[in-house]
């Protein structure tokens, strides 16, 4: 791999693509994702939601459709960042279906996520040299990050260098709604 290629910094007014490379959205979770999309729009981003978002099954659709939509968003020069609603269990089935030749020739686009999305972040970085962000998915974006850490919008939006340190929080699965340590971001326009 040659030098890491960084996507252009992300700023309000830029387009963010939302697609589900793995698990889709349905039921009460759809309300949460709608809130998060609206929150990003209130922060000034132009958010476009893809077709591969159905949460009726294990994945948001057939692997070929999910790979095509992700590739299209990553290749669209008007989309500066691609953000999944969350991880899932099967994004690895997209690795062989992505358009690697077209991606190699394109300018890099931010891909943000964690959990199952790591199976896509790693080959984008190691195979193409694209900088990616292992960080909160869309469902967690409105939450304030723990002290010592920087949110993905800060990292994608600036030239760096950035320094992060251990937050001191134990990495256990706790529903944010039930965790007294979790705080919501301030309202848009008030230091968000």
N, CA, C and O of each residue as an XYZ file, in Angstrom:
768
protein
N       0.843     -1.181      0.000
C       0.000      0.000      0.000
C       0.881      1.235      0.000
O       1.868      1.314      0.732
N       0.512      2.191     -0.829
C       1.231      3.462     -0.861
C       0.702      4.362      0.255
O       0.032      3.899      1.178
N       1.008      5.633      0.156
C       0.581      6.587      1.179
C      -0.943      6.595      1.325
O      -1.678      6.365      0.364
N      -1.388      6.862      2.531
C      -2.823      6.949      2.788
C      -3.371      8.182      2.091
O      -2.790      9.265      2.162
N      -4.496      8.000      1.418
C      -5.179      9.098      0.731
C      -6.362      9.532      1.585
O      -7.238      8.729      1.905
N      -6.379     10.804      1.947
C      -7.447     11.332      2.793
C      -8.518     11.993      1.943
O      -8.208     12.775      1.045
N      -9.786     11.680      2.225
C     -10.858     12.413      1.547
C     -10.804     13.884      1.940
O     -10.220     14.241      2.963
N     -11.411     14.723      1.130
C     -11.482     16.146      1.462
C     -12.229     16.314      2.778
O     -13.125     15.526      3.082
N     -11.875     17.324      3.562
C     -12.588     17.552      4.821
C     -14.084     17.764      4.589
O     -14.498     18.397      3.617
N     -14.866     17.227      5.489
C     -16.323     17.319      5.442
C     -16.774     18.562      6.186
O     -16.289     18.845      7.282
N     -17.697     19.302      5.598
C     -18.210     20.483      6.290
C     -19.705     20.616      6.035
O     -20.228     20.048      5.076
N     -20.397     21.368      6.896
C     -21.829     21.590      6.679
C     -22.061     22.081      5.247
O     -21.281     22.862      4.701
N     -23.147     21.602      4.666
C     -23.452     21.884      3.269
C     -23.080     20.713      2.375
O     -23.634     20.562      1.286
N     -22.139     19.875      2.829
C     -21.726     18.706      2.059
C     -22.798     17.627      2.104
O     -23.656     17.616      2.986
N     -22.729     16.727      1.140
C     -23.690     15.629      1.017
C     -23.180     14.395      1.742
O     -22.023     14.005      1.582
N     -24.043     13.783      2.539
C     -23.754     12.538      3.241
C     -24.733     11.495      2.730
O     -25.943     11.720      2.729
N     -24.208     10.343      2.290
C     -25.047      9.248      1.835
C     -25.279      8.255      2.961
O     -24.346      7.887      3.675
N     -26.506      7.830      3.117
C     -26.852      6.839      4.142
C     -27.340      5.591      3.427
O     -28.299      5.645      2.656
N     -26.685      4.470      3.680
C     -27.075      3.188      3.126
C     -26.738      2.100      4.131
O     -25.887      2.293      4.999
N     -27.399      0.965      4.018
C     -27.161     -0.156      4.936
C     -26.392     -1.266      4.217
O     -27.008     -2.103      3.557
N     -25.071     -1.294      4.329
C     -24.320     -2.381      3.718
C     -24.582     -3.722      4.390
O     -24.241     -4.769      3.839
N     -25.177     -3.701      5.556
C     -25.448     -4.928      6.297
C     -26.892     -4.910      6.793
O     -27.817     -5.056      5.993
N     -27.099     -4.733      8.096
C     -28.443     -4.778      8.681
C     -29.250     -3.544      8.317
O     -28.729     -2.429      8.298
N     -30.511     -3.753      8.033
C     -31.399     -2.661      7.685
C     -32.129     -2.093      8.886
O     -31.787     -2.376     10.034
N     -33.129     -1.297      8.604
C     -33.843     -0.543      9.620
C     -35.341     -0.827      9.510
O     -35.905     -0.799      8.416
N     -35.974     -1.099     10.640
C     -37.428     -1.220     10.653
C     -37.952     -0.966     12.059
O     -37.178     -0.825     13.006
N     -39.266     -0.910     12.182
C     -39.903     -0.733     13.487
C     -39.472      0.527     14.199
O     -39.284      1.575     13.582
N     -39.316      0.413     15.514
C     -38.927      1.562     16.340
C     -37.553      2.090     15.953
O     -37.279      3.280     16.112
N     -36.686      1.219     15.447
C     -35.352      1.654     15.032
C     -35.436      2.652     13.878
O     -34.583      3.531     13.752
N     -36.452      2.519     13.044
C     -36.612      3.454     11.927
C     -36.853      4.873     12.445
O     -36.399      5.841     11.834
N     -37.560      4.999     13.560
C     -37.786      6.319     14.154
C     -36.465      6.922     14.625
O     -36.221      8.117     14.454
N     -35.622      6.086     15.216
C     -34.321      6.573     15.681
C     -33.477      7.038     14.500
O     -32.857      8.100     14.564
N     -33.446      6.258     13.423
C     -32.656      6.631     12.255
C     -33.220      7.903     11.618
O     -32.452      8.770     11.200
N     -34.524      8.028     11.538
C     -35.138      9.245     10.996
C     -34.738     10.462     11.834
O     -34.449     11.528     11.291
N     -34.723     10.297     13.163
C     -34.286     11.379     14.039
C     -32.839     11.765     13.734
O     -32.513     12.949     13.649
N     -31.974     10.765     13.570
C     -30.556     11.023     13.320
C     -30.330     11.696     11.965
O     -29.492     12.590     11.848
N     -31.073     11.272     10.949
C     -30.978     11.915      9.632
C     -31.414     13.372      9.749
O     -30.745     14.263      9.225
N     -32.518     13.617     10.426
C     -32.998     14.977     10.612
C     -31.991     15.806     11.411
O     -31.781     16.983     11.117
N     -31.379     15.199     12.407
C     -30.385     15.895     13.223
C     -29.206     16.343     12.362
O     -28.743     17.478     12.482
N     -28.720     15.447     11.490
C     -27.618     15.831     10.600
C     -28.039     16.951      9.649
O     -27.255     17.854      9.356
N     -29.268     16.885      9.176
C     -29.764     17.957      8.302
C     -29.815     19.283      9.052
O     -29.481     20.326      8.490
N     -30.229     19.252     10.309
C     -30.249     20.486     11.115
C     -28.836     20.994     11.382
O     -28.636     22.184     11.629
N     -27.862     20.097     11.333
C     -26.454     20.506     11.470
C     -25.923     21.106     10.170
O     -24.789     21.583     10.127
N     -26.731     21.086      9.115
C     -26.353     21.727      7.868
C     -25.910     20.797      6.756
O     -25.505     21.270      5.694
N     -25.972     19.493      6.964
C     -25.555     18.547      5.925
C     -26.731     18.215      5.010
O     -27.886     18.215      5.434
N     -26.419     17.936      3.764
C     -27.408     17.494      2.784
C     -27.371     15.962      2.826
O     -26.453     15.352      2.277
N     -28.340     15.350      3.459
C     -28.332     13.896      3.662
C     -29.236     13.237      2.629
O     -30.399     13.612      2.474
N     -28.691     12.254      1.927
C     -29.452     11.479      0.965
C     -29.510     10.038      1.478
O     -28.477      9.435      1.770
N     -30.712      9.498      1.584
C     -30.906      8.144      2.099
C     -31.133      7.210      0.919
O     -31.993      7.457      0.074
N     -30.355      6.138      0.869
C     -30.438      5.183     -0.223
C     -31.648      4.271     -0.137
O     -32.460      4.364      0.784
N     -31.746      3.393     -1.111
C     -32.838      2.429     -1.190
C     -32.588      1.204     -0.312
O     -33.537      0.555      0.128
N     -31.338      0.887     -0.058
C     -30.988     -0.314      0.721
C     -31.020      0.008      2.212
O     -29.982      0.188      2.849
N     -32.234      0.077      2.752
C     -32.406      0.400      4.162
C     -33.399     -0.531      4.849
O     -33.606     -0.413      6.057
N     -34.019     -1.455      4.111
C     -35.071     -2.309      4.655
C     -34.529     -3.230      5.741
O     -33.526     -3.917      5.550
N     -35.202     -3.230      6.870
C     -34.791     -4.074      7.982
C     -35.674     -5.274      8.189
O     -35.700     -5.845      9.280
N     -36.394     -5.666      7.169
C     -37.310     -6.786      7.308
C     -36.636     -8.141      7.404
O     -37.280     -9.112      7.802
N     -35.373     -8.238      7.055
C     -34.655     -9.510      7.115
C     -33.315     -9.338      7.805
O     -33.085     -8.335      8.480
N     -32.432    -10.305      7.640
C     -31.100    -10.242      8.250
C     -30.283     -9.100      7.665
O     -29.470     -8.489      8.359
N     -30.503     -8.813      6.379
C     -29.785     -7.724      5.720
C     -30.782     -6.750      5.098
O     -31.987     -7.002      5.057
N     -30.252     -5.646      4.622
C     -31.079     -4.606      4.014
C     -31.388     -4.895      2.548
O     -31.856     -4.014      1.826
N     -31.133     -6.098      2.115
C     -31.408     -6.476      0.733
C     -30.362     -7.451      0.246
O     -29.452     -7.812      0.993
N     -30.481     -7.887     -1.010
C     -29.503     -8.811     -1.574
C     -28.106     -8.187     -1.599
O     -27.968     -6.972     -1.739
N     -27.091     -9.007     -1.465
C     -25.710     -8.526     -1.424
C     -25.366     -7.692     -2.650
O     -24.712     -6.657     -2.518
N     -25.788     -8.111     -3.834
C     -25.463     -7.370     -5.053
C     -26.054     -5.963     -5.018
O     -25.402     -5.011     -5.446
N     -27.265     -5.823     -4.521
C     -27.898     -4.500     -4.440
C     -27.199     -3.629     -3.407
O     -26.965     -2.444     -3.643
N     -26.868     -4.212     -2.268
C     -26.181     -3.438     -1.226
C     -24.801     -2.996     -1.702
O     -24.397     -1.861     -1.450
N     -24.070     -3.880     -2.389
C     -22.737     -3.546     -2.910
C     -22.837     -2.462     -3.982
O     -22.024     -1.537     -4.013
N     -23.831     -2.577     -4.859
C     -23.991     -1.578     -5.922
C     -24.302     -0.206     -5.334
O     -23.745      0.798     -5.779
N     -25.191     -0.153     -4.332
C     -25.535      1.143     -3.745
C     -24.344      1.736     -2.997
O     -24.080      2.934     -3.101
N     -23.626      0.905     -2.245
C     -22.447      1.416     -1.539
C     -21.405      1.907     -2.528
O     -20.856      2.994     -2.351
N     -21.118      1.128     -3.569
C     -20.149      1.555     -4.589
C     -20.588      2.866     -5.227
O     -19.779      3.779     -5.388
N     -21.869      2.964     -5.592
C     -22.369      4.184     -6.235
C     -22.181      5.403     -5.335
O     -21.788      6.471     -5.804
N     -22.461      5.242     -4.045
C     -22.292      6.377     -3.127
C     -20.822      6.732     -2.965
O     -20.469      7.911     -2.947
N     -19.961      5.725     -2.848
C     -18.531      5.994     -2.689
C     -17.931      6.616     -3.950
O     -16.948      7.352     -3.868
N     -18.511      6.328     -5.106
C     -18.002      6.849     -6.374
C     -18.630      8.176     -6.785
O     -18.115      8.843     -7.682
N     -19.719      8.569     -6.156
C     -20.404      9.811     -6.507
C     -19.612     10.990     -5.937
O     -19.540     11.143     -4.718
N     -19.014     11.829     -6.797
C     -18.194     12.931     -6.270
C     -18.977     13.961     -5.466
O     -18.385     14.747     -4.727
N     -20.315     13.967     -5.601
C     -21.096     14.916     -4.812
C     -21.350     14.409     -3.392
O     -21.754     15.186     -2.527
N     -21.119     13.118     -3.137
C     -21.272     12.553     -1.791
C     -19.893     12.536     -1.147
O     -18.971     11.896     -1.653
N     -19.759     13.235     -0.039
C     -18.453     13.386      0.613
C     -18.225     12.393      1.742
O     -17.096     12.209      2.197
N     -19.319     11.743      2.200
C     -19.218     10.807      3.313
C     -20.356      9.796      3.180
O     -21.477     10.155      2.820
N     -20.057      8.524      3.476
C     -21.085      7.492      3.505
C     -21.159      6.984      4.942
O     -20.149      6.641      5.555
N     -22.383      6.948      5.455
C     -22.615      6.638      6.857
C     -23.727      5.603      6.965
O     -24.868      5.893      6.605
N     -23.422      4.402      7.454
C     -24.470      3.401      7.629
C     -25.279      3.683      8.886
O     -24.801      4.359      9.797
N     -26.522      3.159      8.938
C     -27.299      3.369     10.152
C     -26.651      2.669     11.340
O     -26.676      3.191     12.455
N     -26.073      1.497     11.114
C     -25.349      0.723     12.132
C     -24.648     -0.423     11.448
O     -24.610     -0.475     10.219
N     -24.099     -1.331     12.201
C     -23.395     -2.477     11.629
C     -24.361     -3.568     11.219
O     -25.291     -3.335     10.447
N     -24.136     -4.738     11.732
C     -24.944     -5.892     11.372
C     -24.098     -7.139     11.483
O     -23.263     -7.254     12.380
N     -24.310     -8.067     10.581
C     -23.575     -9.330     10.657
C     -22.998     -9.800      9.338
O     -22.222    -10.756      9.326
N     -23.343     -9.169      8.229
C     -22.949     -9.766      6.957
C     -22.340     -8.815      5.940
O     -22.387     -9.120      4.748
N     -21.780     -7.696      6.332
C     -21.178     -6.786      5.348
C     -20.010     -7.448      4.618
O     -19.644     -7.025      3.521
N     -19.436     -8.464      5.209
C     -18.314     -9.138      4.555
C     -18.730     -9.721      3.205
O     -17.877     -9.928      2.342
N     -20.013     -9.986      3.006
C     -20.453    -10.539      1.725
C     -20.389     -9.512      0.594
O     -20.626     -9.860     -0.562
N     -20.072     -8.252      0.909
C     -19.939     -7.224     -0.121
C     -18.513     -7.087     -0.646
O     -18.308     -6.548     -1.734
N     -17.536     -7.563      0.101
C     -16.132     -7.317     -0.247
C     -15.824     -7.719     -1.684
O     -15.214     -6.934     -2.410
N     -16.214     -8.883     -2.112
C     -15.917     -9.333     -3.477
C     -16.842     -8.711     -4.520
O     -16.615     -8.885     -5.717
N     -17.876     -7.994     -4.094
C     -18.844     -7.424     -5.028
C     -18.644     -5.927     -5.288
O     -19.256     -5.370     -6.200
N     -17.790     -5.273     -4.490
C     -17.546     -3.848     -4.706
C     -16.766     -3.646     -5.999
O     -16.016     -4.527     -6.420
N     -16.941     -2.500     -6.620
C     -16.255     -2.181     -7.866
C     -14.869     -1.620     -7.532
O     -14.656     -0.408     -7.548
N     -13.934     -2.520     -7.230
C     -12.606     -2.126     -6.760
C     -11.833     -1.330     -7.798
O     -11.104     -0.409     -7.429
N     -11.963     -1.645     -9.077
C     -11.241     -0.895    -10.108
C     -11.737      0.546    -10.168
O     -10.932      1.475    -10.219
N     -13.037      0.737    -10.163
C     -13.583      2.099    -10.182
C     -13.217      2.847     -8.901
O     -12.874      4.028     -8.948
N     -13.288      2.165     -7.763
C     -12.929      2.810     -6.496
C     -11.455      3.220     -6.484
O     -11.116      4.292     -5.982
N     -10.580      2.376     -7.033
C      -9.145      2.692     -7.062
C      -8.863      3.945     -7.887
O      -7.928      4.689     -7.593
N      -9.669      4.176     -8.914
C      -9.465      5.337     -9.781
C     -10.142      6.597     -9.241
O      -9.879      7.696     -9.730
N     -10.995      6.450     -8.257
C     -11.777      7.585     -7.737
C     -11.057      8.310     -6.613
O     -10.144      7.780     -5.980
N     -11.496      9.533     -6.389
C     -11.053     10.255     -5.199
C     -11.699      9.595     -3.990
O     -12.852      9.173     -4.070
N     -10.987      9.496     -2.871
C     -11.576      8.832     -1.703
C     -12.752      9.609     -1.108
O     -12.818     10.837     -1.171
N     -13.662      8.851     -0.539
C     -14.837      9.368      0.160
C     -14.783      8.817      1.575
O     -14.406      7.662      1.775
N     -15.150      9.617      2.546
C     -15.189      9.118      3.921
C     -16.212      7.989      4.040
O     -17.349      8.124      3.588
N     -15.807      6.884      4.647
C     -16.725      5.825      5.064
C     -16.560      5.713      6.563
O     -15.457      5.495      7.065
N     -17.663      5.862      7.274
C     -17.644      5.894      8.735
C     -18.454      4.720      9.262
O     -19.511      4.400      8.718
N     -17.971      4.084     10.305
C     -18.747      3.038     10.941
C     -17.888      2.166     11.831
O     -16.672      2.339     11.913
N     -18.529      1.240     12.486
C     -17.822      0.257     13.305
C     -18.620     -1.020     13.311
O     -19.581     -1.152     12.554
N     -18.250     -1.951     14.137
C     -18.897     -3.241     14.203
C     -18.707     -3.932     12.860
O     -17.578     -4.050     12.384
N     -19.774     -4.383     12.250
C     -19.687     -5.119     10.996
C     -19.041     -4.304      9.880
O     -18.476     -4.881      8.951
N     -19.113     -2.975      9.953
C     -18.530     -2.139      8.904
C     -17.016     -2.242      8.853
O     -16.404     -1.855      7.857
N     -16.404     -2.757      9.907
C     -14.953     -2.951      9.902
C     -14.527     -3.851      8.753
O     -13.421     -3.710      8.231
N     -15.399     -4.780      8.355
C     -15.055     -5.682      7.255
C     -14.992     -4.946      5.922
O     -14.486     -5.496      4.944
N     -15.494     -3.718      5.864
C     -15.374     -2.891      4.671
C     -14.323     -1.797      4.853
O     -13.631     -1.441      3.899
N     -14.200     -1.269      6.054
C     -13.204     -0.229      6.320
C     -11.786     -0.746      6.067
O     -10.966     -0.065      5.451
N     -11.516     -1.940      6.545
C     -10.156     -2.485      6.427
C      -9.725     -2.635      4.961
O      -8.649     -2.149      4.613
N     -10.510     -3.282      4.084
C     -10.028     -3.384      2.699
C      -9.994     -2.044      1.959
O      -9.161     -1.862      1.072
N     -10.879     -1.102      2.303
C     -10.781      0.212      1.666
C      -9.449      0.876      2.006
O      -8.853      1.547      1.163
N      -8.989      0.690      3.228
C      -7.724      1.289      3.634
C      -6.533      0.482      3.124
O      -5.598      1.049      2.559
N      -6.561     -0.833      3.319
C      -5.379     -1.628      2.948
C      -5.266     -1.857      1.448
O      -4.156     -1.950      0.924
N      -6.381     -1.950      0.752
C      -6.350     -2.224     -0.683
C      -6.238     -0.945     -1.508
O      -5.531     -0.911     -2.516
N      -6.939      0.112     -1.077
C      -6.968      1.352     -1.848
C      -6.152      2.480     -1.226
O      -5.836      3.461     -1.899
N      -5.813      2.348      0.044
C      -5.092      3.411      0.722
C      -5.986      4.546      1.190
O      -5.493      5.607      1.574
N      -7.309      4.332      1.163
C      -8.232      5.374      1.617
C      -8.230      5.450      3.137
O      -8.273      4.423      3.814
N      -8.181      6.654      3.666
C      -8.414      6.831      5.095
C      -9.902      6.606      5.342
O     -10.743      7.131      4.612
N     -10.223      5.833      6.361
C     -11.607      5.582      6.757
C     -11.725      5.910      8.239
O     -10.718      6.099      8.921
N     -12.938      5.977      8.727
C     -13.148      6.314     10.134
C     -13.884      5.200     10.855
O     -15.052      4.926     10.577
N     -13.198      4.572     11.771
C     -13.817      3.575     12.642
C     -14.419      4.362     13.793
O     -13.727      4.715     14.747
N     -15.712      4.633     13.694
C     -16.378      5.464     14.694
C     -17.871      5.259     14.648
O     -18.373      4.377     13.950
N     -18.571      6.075     15.392
C     -20.014      5.924     15.527
C     -20.725      5.825     14.186
O     -20.410      6.544     13.238
N     -21.686      4.922     14.132
C     -22.585      4.834     12.995
C     -23.646      5.927     13.148
O     -23.644      6.663     14.135
N     -24.533      6.031     12.189
C     -25.565      7.069     12.214
C     -26.404      7.032     13.491
O     -26.714      8.081     14.055
N     -26.772      5.840     13.951
C     -27.655      5.722     15.117
C     -27.062      6.338     16.378
O     -27.800      6.683     17.300
N     -25.751      6.479     16.430
C     -25.089      7.032     17.615
C     -24.570      8.449     17.402
O     -24.047      9.057     18.336
N     -24.702      8.982     16.198
C     -24.125     10.279     15.863
C     -24.590     11.426     16.757
O     -23.755     12.255     17.117
N     -25.858     11.531     17.140
C     -26.258     12.678     17.962
C     -25.718     12.674     19.396
O     -25.788     13.693     20.083
N     -25.184     11.547     19.849
C     -24.676     11.493     21.218
C     -23.325     12.195     21.345
O     -22.490     12.137     20.443
N     -23.133     12.854     22.474
C     -21.826     13.435     22.780
C     -20.847     12.293     23.011
O     -21.197     11.272     23.603
N     -19.625     12.473     22.541
C     -18.622     11.428     22.741
C     -17.981     11.614     24.114
O     -17.955     12.728     24.637
N     -17.464     10.536     24.700
C     -16.823     10.652     26.008
C     -15.601     11.574     25.958
O     -14.950     11.713     24.922
N     -15.313     12.184     27.075
C     -14.149     13.060     27.173
C     -12.903     12.304     26.735
O     -12.699     11.150     27.114
N     -12.084     12.952     25.947
C     -10.854     12.343     25.447
C     -10.977     11.811     24.038
O      -9.970     11.580     23.369
N     -12.200     11.616     23.580
C     -12.419     11.111     22.223
C     -13.010     12.215     21.354
O     -13.612     13.164     21.858
N     -12.833     12.079     20.060
C     -13.393     13.031     19.106
C     -14.427     12.321     18.256
O     -14.231     11.170     17.866
N     -15.518     12.992     17.969
C     -16.553     12.420     17.123
C     -16.125     12.365     15.665
O     -15.201     13.067     15.252
N     -16.798     11.528     14.892
C     -16.414     11.350     13.492
C     -16.551     12.631     12.687
O     -15.786     12.838     11.745
N     -17.501     13.501     13.026
C     -17.653     14.754     12.271
C     -16.446     15.658     12.458
O     -16.043     16.353     11.525
N     -15.864     15.658     13.652
C     -14.656     16.449     13.893
C     -13.501     15.883     13.085
O     -12.773     16.626     12.427
N     -13.333     14.564     13.135
C     -12.222     13.923     12.433
C     -12.337     14.071     10.922
O     -11.344     14.343     10.248
N     -13.541     13.895     10.386
C     -13.736     14.015      8.941
C     -13.705     15.475      8.488
O     -13.504     15.754      7.306
N     -13.901     16.396      9.415
C     -14.023     17.796      9.054
C     -12.774     18.630      9.166
O     -12.791     19.807      8.806
N     -11.697     18.065      9.650
C     -10.525     18.901      9.848
C      -9.250     18.285      9.321
O      -9.198     17.091      9.027
N      -8.224     19.105      9.203
C      -6.965     18.619      8.644
C      -6.088     17.859      9.644
O      -5.127     17.205      9.237
N      -6.400     17.933     10.943
C      -5.564     17.264     11.939
C      -4.272     18.023     12.124
O      -4.142     19.121     11.583
N      -3.328     17.510     12.845
C      -3.385     16.195     13.488
C      -4.326     16.211     14.693
O      -4.523     17.237     15.344
N      -4.893     15.051     14.960
C      -5.802     14.896     16.076
C      -5.183     13.972     17.105
O      -4.393     13.087     16.774
N      -5.551     14.188     18.344
C      -5.079     13.306     19.414
C      -6.286     12.806     20.187
O      -7.134     13.580     20.632
N      -6.339     11.495     20.333
C      -7.400     10.885     21.126
C      -6.717     10.137     22.269
O      -5.560      9.729     22.167
N      -7.457      9.972     23.345
C      -6.920      9.201     24.463
C      -8.020      8.331     25.035
O      -9.190      8.485     24.686
N      -7.657      7.445     25.887
C      -8.617      6.527     26.500
C      -9.690      7.323     27.235
O      -9.388      8.229     28.011
N     -10.928      6.976     26.980
C     -12.034      7.688     27.624
C     -12.247      7.241     29.061
O     -12.913      7.927     29.836
N     -11.682      6.087     29.419
C     -11.862      5.576     30.762
C     -13.156      4.808     30.945
O     -13.415      4.286     32.029
N     -13.976      4.731     29.899
C     -15.229      3.990     29.992
C     -14.994      2.516     29.689
O     -14.192      2.168     28.822
N     -15.682      1.679     30.394
C     -15.610      0.251     30.140
C     -16.408     -0.030     28.881
O     -17.504      0.499     28.698
N     -15.860     -0.858     28.025
C     -16.526     -1.154     26.745
C     -17.523     -2.296     26.912
O     -17.259     -3.426     26.501
N     -18.653     -1.997     27.510
C     -19.711     -2.992     27.613
C     -20.919     -2.462     26.863
O     -21.057     -1.255     26.663
N     -21.782     -3.357     26.456
C     -22.977     -2.954     25.721
C     -24.012     -2.462     26.708
O     -24.542     -3.241     27.500
N     -24.299     -1.191     26.665
C     -25.318     -0.582     27.507
C     -26.219      0.232     26.592
O     -25.740      1.013     25.771
N     -27.515      0.047     26.735
C     -28.434      0.869     25.941
C     -28.228      2.329     26.331
O     -28.300      2.674     27.511
N     -27.974      3.180     25.351
C     -27.717      4.585     25.636
C     -28.858      5.205     26.431
O     -28.640      6.033     27.316
N     -30.070      4.793     26.103
C     -31.226      5.371     26.787
C     -31.212      5.054     28.277
O     -31.811      5.781     29.070
N     -30.527      3.964     28.668
C     -30.489      3.536     30.065
C     -29.199      3.914     30.781
O     -29.052      3.635     31.971
N     -28.275      4.536     30.088
C     -26.961      4.834     30.653
C     -26.934      6.274     31.152
O     -27.031      7.202     30.348
N     -26.804      6.481     32.462
C     -26.803      7.854     32.982
C     -25.585      8.663     32.533
O     -25.588      9.890     32.631
N     -24.534      7.979     32.037
C     -23.349      8.705     31.569
C     -23.534      9.276     30.172
O     -22.807     10.188     29.781
N     -24.497      8.755     29.409
C     -24.725      9.216     28.039
C     -25.459     10.547     28.069
O     -26.452     10.709     28.778
N     -24.958     11.494     27.292
C     -25.622     12.773     27.211
C     -25.887     13.086     25.754
O     -25.085     12.751     24.882
N     -26.986     13.715     25.496
C     -27.321     14.102     24.128
C     -26.481     15.310     23.736
O     -26.093     16.122     24.576
N     -26.213     15.406     22.449
C     -25.518     16.597     21.939
C     -26.355     17.821     22.255
O     -27.577     17.730     22.377
N     -25.706     18.956     22.388
C     -26.487     20.192     22.562
C     -27.333     20.401     21.304
O     -27.049     19.849     20.241
N     -28.357     21.198     21.457
C     -29.194     21.493     20.299
C     -28.350     22.123     19.212
O     -27.356     22.791     19.497
N     -28.740     21.913     17.972
C     -28.035     22.474     16.838
C     -28.027     23.981     16.995
O     -29.039     24.586     17.348
N     -26.880     24.581     16.731
C     -26.746     26.024     16.854
C     -26.193     26.425     18.207
O     -25.886     27.594     18.436
N     -26.065     25.449     19.115
C     -25.516     25.751     20.438
C     -24.287     24.896     20.673
O     -24.293     24.023     21.541
N     -23.242     25.134     19.917
C     -21.991     24.423     20.136
C     -21.958     23.023     19.581
O     -21.070     22.247     19.934
N     -22.898     22.673     18.722
C     -22.921     21.300     18.181
C     -21.855     21.112     17.139
O     -21.726     20.025     16.577
